[in-house]
Amino acid sequence: MKLFQCQNCGQPLYFENTRCERCGLSLGYLPAREAMTALKPHAGAGDPQLWRALADAALYRLCANAAYDVCNWLVPAAAADSYCAACRHNRVIPDLSLPENLSRWRALEVAKHRLFYTLFQLRLPAETQAENPAGLAFQFLADVGPAQPRVLTGHVNGVITINLAEADDAEREHHRQQMGELYRTLLGHFRHEIGHYYWDRLIANSRHLEEFRRIFGDERHDYAAALDSYYASGAPADWSERFISAYASSHPWEDFAETWAHYFHMIDTLETAHVVGLAVNPKLPQSPGAVFDFHPRDTDMNRLVEAWIALTFAVNSLNRSMGLHDLYPFVLGPGATAKLAFVHRLIAGISPAEPKPAARPRRDWWNAFLGVRSAGL
């Protein structure tokens, strides 16, 4: 994730901010520019809901979901859509007549928008199902009672379903412990399920299928039986030598989705570490946005893994200093690294070679804000 600043006063901004805490201006995110912008009400006599963006002086509307404080993305004033590039993928949202559902939906949208940040950075196909029958949709559903089947988080035919209960921290932690998982977050759910979507979209019936089977195994093995076996007997004793997580050992589809999610964890966190000026040994890529300049001959997977291992050792050590659990409680064995390299090559080969927004040099405002630059961890 990049860092952002208010064009009006220079205040550092988070991706989710809707208002600058220093100067008070409203804020919005411009996905096409990969930029957060300060906003001023349009002074013209037209639509009173129009805003002028300080980032490019153009006119925009806030996404319709901004009315519920669940989205801060912008839509061009001339666009026919009332929803932003992320929210237009929503097929079903929670019943907002129930007060607790709004806060849970807000948490889901925070994670979903971070997912779309990465999808757009990687130039992955992300049409809606109205734009393409193979497109993507989301539905956020709540369990309706003990007599009814529980809503299952998962992916089917381009539709990703998330159980609203996952947005409750206590409920999610209960499930994490119950299932013996090392890691369970909303963002992790989105990144895992989108992996299933892109398996269908990018690998099934493609030239990549045989390589996938060679690396991950044959997905034609009975999926339901494989999951039943996993939940009955657990992962094999040597799973950490071949898989990124215990659950990845259950079936090749789950192995791919877990690997895809971890790849997203890596590139997003490495970008954040780079732009805040965090130095580790070995050092992270030096050019701005280097972790997103994807081409196998330009960005070697071994280089990313080397940086990732150094960074996660550092942040895990910091967490332990605070008496917290490890931020990244996984070990990258050679089998998992080979699978990550497959995902890396897949994305590098499929992302269109279109120009990205010009990289801006990292400013000194962040160092001034921190007062110190981290180095030599």
C-alpha positions in Angstrom: 0.0 0.0 0.0 1.3 3.4 -0.9 1.3 6.4 1.5 -0.8 9.4 0.7 -0.8 13.0 1.8 -3.3 15.9 1.7 -2.6 18.2 -1.3 -3.9 21.2 0.7 -1.8 20.9 3.9 0.6 17.9 3.5 -0.9 15.8 6.3 -0.1 12.1 5.9 -3.3 10.1 5.1 -4.4 6.5 5.5 -6.1 4.8 2.6 -9.4 4.7 4.5 -9.4 8.4 5.6 -12.5 10.5 4.5 -11.4 13.8 6.1 -8.1 15.4 6.7 -7.5 15.8 10.4 -5.3 18.8 9.9 -7.1 21.1 7.5 -10.6 19.5 7.6 -11.0 19.0 3.8 -13.0 16.0 2.6 -11.0 13.2 1.0 -11.5 10.7 -1.8 -9.6 8.0 -3.5 -9.0 8.0 -7.3 -8.5 4.4 -8.4 -7.4 5.4 -11.9 -4.7 7.6 -10.6 -3.9 5.4 -7.5 -4.1 8.6 -5.4 -5.9 10.0 -2.5 -7.1 13.5 -3.1 -8.3 16.4 -1.1 -11.7 17.7 -2.2 -13.4 21.1 -2.4 -17.1 21.6 -3.1 -17.7 22.6 -6.7 -18.6 26.3 -6.8 -20.6 26.0 -10.1 -24.3 26.1 -10.4 -24.6 22.4 -11.3 -24.9 19.3 -9.2 -24.3 20.2 -5.5 -22.8 16.8 -4.9 -19.9 17.5 -7.2 -16.4 17.9 -5.8 -13.2 19.3 -7.4 -10.2 17.1 -6.7 -7.0 19.0 -5.8 -5.0 16.1 -7.3 -6.0 16.8 -10.9 -8.6 19.7 -10.8 -11.3 17.4 -12.3 -14.8 17.0 -11.0 -16.0 13.9 -9.2 -18.8 12.4 -7.2 -18.4 10.3 -4.1 -19.5 6.7 -4.5 -23.1 6.2 -3.5 -22.0 4.0 -0.6 -20.2 7.0 0.9 -23.7 7.8 2.3 -23.2 4.8 4.7 -19.6 5.7 5.5 -18.4 2.5 3.9 -16.5 3.9 0.9 -14.3 6.9 0.1 -13.7 6.2 -3.6 -14.6 8.7 -6.3 -16.6 8.4 -9.6 -15.9 10.8 -12.5 -18.7 13.4 -12.7 -19.5 12.4 -16.3 -19.8 8.7 -15.5 -23.1 7.0 -15.6 -22.3 4.8 -12.6 -23.3 5.9 -9.1 -21.0 3.3 -7.5 -17.2 3.3 -7.6 -15.0 0.7 -9.3 -15.0 -1.5 -6.2 -18.6 -1.1 -4.9 -20.2 -1.8 -8.3 -19.2 -5.4 -7.8 -21.6 -5.8 -4.9 -24.5 -8.1 -5.6 -25.9 -8.4 -2.1 -25.2 -6.2 0.9 -26.3 -6.8 4.5 -29.8 -5.9 5.8 -29.1 -2.4 7.1 -32.3 -2.3 9.1 -30.2 -4.2 11.7 -27.9 -1.7 13.4 -25.0 -4.1 13.9 -24.9 -5.0 10.3 -23.7 -1.5 9.2 -20.5 -1.6 11.3 -19.8 -5.2 10.0 -20.4 -4.2 6.4 -18.0 -1.3 6.9 -15.3 -3.7 8.1 -15.9 -5.9 5.0 -15.7 -2.9 2.7 -12.4 -1.8 4.2 -10.9 -5.2 3.4 -12.6 -5.4 0.0 -11.3 -2.0 -1.1 -7.7 -3.0 -0.1 -8.2 -6.1 -2.2 -9.2 -4.0 -5.2 -6.2 -1.7 -4.6 -4.0 -4.7 -5.3 -6.1 -6.0 -8.2 -5.8 -2.7 -10.0 -2.1 -2.3 -9.2 -1.5 -5.7 -10.8 -3.8 -4.9 -13.8 -5.7 -8.1 -13.2 -9.1 -8.5 -15.1 -11.8 -7.3 -12.7 -15.0 -6.7 -14.7 -18.4 -6.8 -13.1 -20.7 -9.6 -14.2 -22.8 -7.1 -16.1 -19.7 -6.2 -18.1 -18.5 -9.8 -18.6 -20.2 -13.1 -17.8 -16.9 -14.2 -16.4 -16.8 -11.2 -14.2 -16.7 -10.8 -10.4 -19.4 -10.2 -7.8 -19.7 -10.2 -4.0 -22.5 -11.0 -1.6 -22.3 -10.3 2.1 -24.8 -12.6 3.9 -25.7 -13.1 7.6 -26.7 -16.4 9.3 -30.5 -16.2 9.8 -31.0 -18.6 12.7 -30.0 -22.0 14.1 -32.7 -23.8 12.1 -31.2 -22.5 8.8 -28.0 -23.6 7.1 -25.0 -21.5 8.0 -23.7 -19.1 5.4 -20.5 -20.4 4.0 -17.7 -18.1 3.0 -16.5 -19.2 -0.4 -16.5 -18.7 -4.2 -18.8 -20.2 -6.9 -18.9 -19.1 -10.5 -17.4 -15.7 -10.0 -19.5 -14.9 -6.9 -17.6 -14.5 -3.6 -19.7 -14.9 -0.5 -18.5 -13.6 2.9 -20.4 -14.5 6.1 -21.1 -11.3 7.9 -20.1 -12.9 11.2 -16.5 -12.8 10.0 -16.5 -9.1 10.5 -17.0 -9.7 14.3 -13.6 -9.9 15.8 -14.6 -12.2 18.7 -16.5 -14.5 16.3 -13.6 -14.7 13.9 -11.1 -15.4 16.6 -13.4 -18.2 17.9 -13.4 -19.8 14.5 -9.6 -19.3 14.1 -9.0 -21.2 17.4 -11.7 -23.8 16.7 -10.1 -24.6 13.3 -6.5 -24.5 14.6 -5.6 -21.7 12.2 -2.5 -19.5 12.6 -4.0 -16.6 10.8 -7.6 -15.5 10.0 -8.5 -12.0 8.9 -11.1 -10.4 6.7 -8.5 -9.3 4.2 -7.1 -12.8 4.2 -10.6 -14.1 3.4 -10.9 -11.8 0.4 -7.4 -12.6 -0.9 -8.0 -16.3 -0.5 -11.4 -16.3 -2.2 -10.2 -14.1 -5.1 -7.6 -16.8 -5.6 -10.3 -19.3 -6.4 -11.9 -16.8 -8.8 -8.6 -16.3 -10.7 -8.0 -20.0 -10.8 -11.2 -20.3 -12.8 -10.4 -17.2 -14.8 -6.7 -17.7 -15.6 -5.9 -21.4 -15.2 -8.8 -23.6 -16.0 -8.9 -24.6 -19.6 -5.7 -22.5 -20.3 -2.1 -23.3 -21.3 -1.2 -22.9 -17.6 -3.2 -25.9 -16.5 -0.5 -28.6 -17.0 2.1 -26.6 -15.2 -0.4 -26.0 -12.3 -0.9 -29.7 -12.0 2.8 -30.4 -12.0 3.4 -27.9 -9.2 0.2 -28.1 -7.1 -1.3 -31.5 -8.0 -4.3 -32.7 -9.9 -7.4 -30.6 -9.1 -9.6 -33.3 -10.6 -9.3 -35.3 -7.3 -12.7 -35.3 -5.5 -12.8 -31.9 -3.7 -15.5 -32.7 -1.2 -13.8 -36.0 -0.2 -10.5 -34.2 0.1 -11.9 -31.6 2.5 -13.7 -34.3 4.5 -10.4 -36.1 4.9 -8.6 -33.0 5.9 -11.1 -32.1 8.6 -11.1 -35.6 9.9 -7.4 -36.3 9.9 -5.7 -32.9 9.6 -2.7 -32.0 7.5 0.2 -34.5 6.9 3.1 -34.2 9.4 5.4 -32.8 6.8 3.0 -30.2 5.4 5.3 -27.2 6.1 7.9 -28.6 3.7 5.4 -28.5 0.7 2.6 -26.1 1.6 2.2 -22.5 2.7 -0.3 -23.5 5.4 -1.9 -26.6 6.8 -5.2 -25.9 5.0 -3.3 -25.7 1.7 -2.6 -29.4 2.0 -6.3 -30.3 1.7 -6.7 -30.0 -2.1 -4.8 -28.3 -5.0 -7.5 -25.7 -5.3 -7.0 -24.7 -1.7 -3.3 -24.8 -2.1 -3.5 -22.3 -5.0 -5.9 -20.0 -3.1 -3.7 -20.0 0.0 -0.6 -19.3 -2.1 -2.3 -16.6 -4.1 -3.4 -14.9 -0.8 0.1 -15.1 0.6 1.5 -13.5 -2.6 -0.9 -10.6 -2.1 0.2 -10.4 1.5 3.8 -10.2 0.4 3.6 -7.5 -2.3 1.3 -5.2 -0.4 3.4 -5.4 2.8 6.7 -5.0 0.9 5.4 -1.9 -0.9 4.2 -0.4 2.4 7.6 -1.1 4.0 9.4 0.4 1.1 7.4 3.6 0.9 7.7 4.3 4.7 11.5 4.0 4.3 11.9 0.9 6.4 15.2 -0.7 5.7 16.0 -4.3 6.4 18.9 -6.5 5.6 18.8 -7.4 2.8 17.4 -4.1 1.6 14.1 -3.9 -0.2 13.9 -2.9 -3.9 15.2 0.7 -4.3 13.0 2.1 -7.1 9.6 3.5 -6.1 7.0 0.8 -6.7 9.6 -1.7 -7.7 7.6 -4.6 -6.2 4.9 -3.9 -8.8 7.1 -3.6 -11.8 6.3 -7.2 -12.8 8.2 -9.0 -15.4 10.1 -12.2 -14.6 13.4 -10.9 -16.0 13.0 -7.6 -14.0 11.6 -8.8 -10.7 13.0 -12.1 -9.5 10.8 -14.1 -7.2 13.8 -15.1 -5.1 14.5 -11.4 -4.6 11.0 -10.9 -3.3 11.2 -13.9 -1.0 14.6 -12.7 0.3 13.1 -9.3 1.2 10.0 -10.9 2.6 11.9 -13.2 5.0 14.0 -10.3 6.3 10.9 -8.1 6.7 8.8 -10.6 8.5 11.6 -11.6 10.8 11.9 -7.9 11.8 8.2 -7.3 12.3 7.7 -10.6 14.2 10.5 -9.5 16.5 8.8 -6.1 17.0 5.5 -7.9 17.8 7.2 -10.1 20.3 8.7 -7.0 22.0 5.2 -5.9 22.6 4.0 -9.3 23.9 2.0 -9.9 20.7 1.6 -12.9 18.4 3.8 -13.0 15.3 2.4 -10.8 12.5 3.3 -13.5 10.0 3.2 -16.9 11.7 4.3 -18.9 8.6 7.5 -20.4 7.2 8.3 -20.4 3.5 9.7 -23.8 2.6 11.0 -24.6 -0.9 7.7 -26.2 -2.0 5.7 -23.1 -1.0 8.3 -20.8 -2.7 8.0 -22.7 -6.0 4.3 -22.2 -5.8 4.6 -18.5 -5.1 6.9 -18.3 -8.2 4.2 -19.9 -10.3 1.7 -17.2 -9.1 4.3 -14.6 -9.8 4.9 -15.8 -13.4 1.1 -16.1 -14.0 0.4 -12.5 -13.0 3.5 -11.2 -14.8 2.4 -13.0 -18.0 -1.3 -12.0 -17.9 -1.2 -8.4 -16.7 -1.4 -6.2 -19.8 1.6 -4.1 -20.5 -0.2 -0.8 -20.2 1.4 2.4 -18.7 0.9 3.0 -15.0 0.5 6.4 -13.4 3.9 8.1 -13.3 5.8 7.2 -10.1 6.3 10.2 -7.9 9.6 10.5 -5.9 9.1 9.7 -2.2 8.9 13.0 -0.3 10.6 13.9 2.9 7.3 14.7 4.6 7.0 11.1 5.9 10.5 11.1 7.5 9.6 14.5 9.0 6.4 13.0 10.3 8.1 10.0 11.9 11.1 12.1 13.1 13.4 9.1 12.3 14.1 6.7 9.6 14.2 3.0 10.4 17.4 1.4 9.3 19.5 -1.7 9.8 16.8 -3.9 11.4 
